């Protein structure tokens, strides 16, 4: 998924760290208070996509649908 496809407030993984999107080109790393510039075209993974399937074998996203 591209960074530009995330909504503000979405959490994602990028370059070995977890972030929260705070603006159209900005995000804050977990445990940090300073924003970083992230290119719109940057490939990111939402934290849901990384979630391990639970005992039902379904991801959290699949359970909600």
Backbone as CSV, one residue per row, in Angstrom:
resi,resn,N_x,N_y,N_z,CA_x,CA_y,CA_z,C_x,C_y,C_z
1,UNK,0.856,-1.161,0.000,0.000,0.000,0.000,0.907,1.230,0.000
2,UNK,0.478,2.278,-0.662,1.228,3.531,-0.714,0.860,4.415,0.481
3,UNK,1.825,5.200,0.942,1.599,6.108,2.069,0.415,7.028,1.800
4,UNK,0.265,7.481,0.561,-0.824,8.411,0.224,-2.204,7.781,0.380
5,UNK,-2.290,6.453,0.403,-3.577,5.763,0.543,-4.038,5.673,2.000
6,UNK,-3.152,5.945,2.940,-3.519,5.907,4.356,-4.329,7.139,4.728
7,UNK,-5.181,6.989,5.727,-5.914,8.124,6.290,-5.110,8.673,7.465
8,UNK,-5.290,9.941,7.755,-4.629,10.524,8.916,-5.108,9.776,10.163
9,UNK,-4.170,9.385,10.994,-4.477,8.606,12.194,-4.208,7.123,12.021
10,UNK,-4.057,6.650,10.769,-3.759,5.236,10.534,-2.353,4.915,11.023
11,UNK,-2.192,3.713,11.565,-0.880,3.239,12.010,-0.328,2.307,10.951
12,UNK,0.989,2.372,10.735,1.619,1.584,9.685,3.077,1.294,10.023
13,UNK,3.664,0.369,9.266,5.064,-0.020,9.438,5.839,0.444,8.211
14,UNK,6.986,1.085,8.440,7.823,1.597,7.354,9.265,1.637,7.827
15,UNK,10.160,1.052,7.061,11.598,1.062,7.375,11.903,0.638,8.808
16,UNK,11.418,-0.520,9.174,11.705,-1.132,10.483,11.187,-0.360,11.686
17,UNK,10.135,0.442,11.498,9.540,1.172,12.622,8.039,1.309,12.405
18,UNK,7.301,1.485,13.498,5.857,1.712,13.433,5.597,3.206,13.546
19,UNK,4.652,3.693,12.739,4.342,5.117,12.661,2.842,5.340,12.734
20,UNK,2.463,6.599,12.988,1.082,7.062,12.875,1.092,8.219,11.891
21,UNK,0.217,8.162,10.883,0.146,9.241,9.895,-0.487,10.465,10.549
22,UNK,0.184,11.616,10.420,-0.298,12.845,11.052,-0.629,13.935,10.045
23,UNK,-0.296,13.738,8.793,-0.567,14.725,7.753,-0.358,14.098,6.394
24,UNK,-0.600,14.857,5.324,-0.487,14.293,3.978,0.902,13.754,3.641
25,UNK,1.942,14.317,4.240,3.313,13.864,3.985,4.090,13.613,5.270
26,UNK,3.398,13.580,6.414,4.086,13.453,7.692,3.557,12.290,8.510
27,UNK,4.472,11.757,9.325,4.111,10.702,10.267,5.032,10.811,11.474
28,UNK,4.561,10.279,12.602,5.347,10.279,13.831,5.612,8.827,14.212
29,UNK,6.881,8.517,14.460,7.256,7.166,14.878,6.774,6.931,16.299
30,UNK,6.380,5.689,16.594,5.977,5.339,17.957,7.132,5.656,18.905
31,UNK,6.824,6.306,20.012,7.833,6.648,20.997,8.577,7.936,20.691
32,UNK,8.172,8.631,19.637,8.824,9.887,19.256,7.798,11.009,19.270
33,UNK,8.270,12.232,19.345,7.345,13.364,19.286,7.604,14.228,18.060
34,UNK,8.612,13.865,17.260,8.917,14.676,16.079,8.386,13.997,14.815
35,UNK,7.808,14.823,13.945,7.244,14.321,12.690,8.355,14.102,11.670
36,UNK,8.141,13.119,10.799,9.081,12.840,9.719,8.359,12.981,8.397
37,UNK,9.069,13.434,7.391,8.528,13.538,6.048,8.601,12.165,5.393
38,UNK,7.487,11.715,4.829,7.450,10.428,4.137,6.858,10.666,2.752
39,UNK,7.533,10.158,1.737,7.066,10.360,0.361,5.698,9.716,0.149
40,UNK,4.864,10.366,-0.643,3.534,9.817,-0.956,3.630,8.426,-1.559
41,UNK,4.674,8.198,-2.355,4.816,6.929,-3.065,5.469,5.829,-2.228
42,UNK,5.847,6.127,-0.986,6.511,5.132,-0.134,5.599,3.927,0.089
43,UNK,6.173,2.732,-0.032,5.440,1.483,0.215,5.414,1.250,1.716
44,UNK,4.218,1.132,2.284,4.048,0.899,3.719,3.122,-0.291,3.931
45,UNK,3.131,-0.821,5.148,2.192,-1.891,5.527,1.400,-1.412,6.719
46,UNK,0.074,-1.494,6.620,-0.729,-1.139,7.786,-0.465,-2.183,8.858
47,UNK,-0.635,-1.813,10.096,-0.357,-2.756,11.174,-1.346,-3.915,11.164
48,UNK,-2.563,-3.739,10.621,-3.515,-4.861,10.499,-2.979,-5.926,9.560
49,UNK,-2.329,-5.502,8.471,-1.827,-6.457,7.485,-0.765,-7.354,8.079
50,UNK,-0.077,-6.889,9.108,0.975,-7.675,9.735,0.448,-8.568,10.842
51,UNK,-0.774,-8.327,11.281,-1.316,-9.061,12.429,-1.343,-10.558,12.146
52,UNK,-0.983,-11.296,13.132,-1.023,-12.750,13.027,-2.473,-13.215,13.101
53,UNK,-2.838,-14.242,12.342,-4.185,-14.784,12.495,-4.371,-15.310,13.917
54,UNK,-5.583,-15.170,14.458,-5.841,-15.637,15.819,-6.286,-17.098,15.800
55,UNK,-6.833,-17.580,16.881,-7.201,-18.990,16.992,-8.253,-19.418,15.980
56,UNK,-9.045,-18.486,15.439,-10.040,-18.847,14.428,-9.406,-18.937,13.050
57,UNK,-8.125,-18.510,12.939,-7.454,-18.533,11.653,-7.742,-17.305,10.811
58,UNK,-8.518,-16.366,11.352,-8.871,-15.161,10.609,-8.126,-13.963,11.175
59,UNK,-7.747,-13.041,10.295,-7.141,-11.804,10.782,-8.231,-10.935,11.389
60,UNK,-7.838,-9.909,12.100,-8.801,-8.988,12.710,-9.682,-8.378,11.630
61,UNK,-9.090,-7.979,10.515,-9.852,-7.374,9.421,-10.923,-8.349,8.901
62,UNK,-10.564,-9.627,8.727,-11.526,-10.609,8.226,-12.649,-10.848,9.232
63,UNK,-12.361,-10.783,10.515,-13.390,-10.991,11.526,-14.418,-9.876,11.521
64,UNK,-14.002,-8.669,11.179,-14.910,-7.529,11.201,-15.850,-7.511,10.010
65,UNK,-15.553,-8.268,8.981,-16.400,-8.259,7.778,-17.293,-9.463,7.728
